[in-house]
Amino acid sequence: MSLKTQILLYLVVLAVFDTIIPVPITALIGIYVWFQKPQWFRAWVDEIFRS
């Protein structure tokens, strides 16, 4: 499975989870990434744009 397919699958799972439980998990993850700038996210973005 390609990286883009995995990302799409994870986003769909998060969207379904967000629909079931009304806590905005994707927004919380976005805020975490925005303020903390974790190393794993930077590596993930670099890998996406390299492929």
C-alpha positions in Angstrom: 0.0 0.0 0.0 1.4 3.4 -1.0 2.0 6.2 1.5 -0.7 8.3 -0.1 -3.2 5.5 0.3 -2.2 5.0 3.9 -2.7 8.7 4.6 -6.1 8.7 3.0 -7.1 5.6 4.9 -6.0 7.2 8.2 -7.9 10.4 7.4 -11.0 8.5 6.6 -10.7 6.5 9.9 -10.2 9.8 11.8 -13.2 11.3 10.1 -15.4 8.4 11.0 -14.2 8.5 14.6 -14.8 12.2 14.6 -18.4 11.6 13.5 -19.0 9.0 16.2 -17.4 10.8 19.1 -18.0 14.6 18.9 -14.5 15.4 20.1 -12.6 17.1 17.3 -9.6 14.7 17.3 -8.3 16.0 14.0 -8.4 19.5 15.2 -6.6 18.5 18.4 -3.9 16.8 16.4 -3.6 19.8 14.2 -3.2 22.1 17.2 -0.5 19.8 18.6 1.4 19.8 15.3 1.0 23.5 14.9 2.5 24.4 18.3 4.8 21.5 19.1 6.2 20.9 15.6 7.1 17.3 16.3 10.0 15.7 14.4 7.9 12.8 13.1 5.5 15.2 11.3 8.3 16.9 9.5 9.8 13.6 8.4 6.3 12.5 7.3 5.8 15.7 5.2 9.3 15.3 3.7 8.5 11.7 2.7 5.2 12.7 1.1 6.8 15.4 -1.0 9.8 13.3 -2.0 7.5 10.6 -3.5 
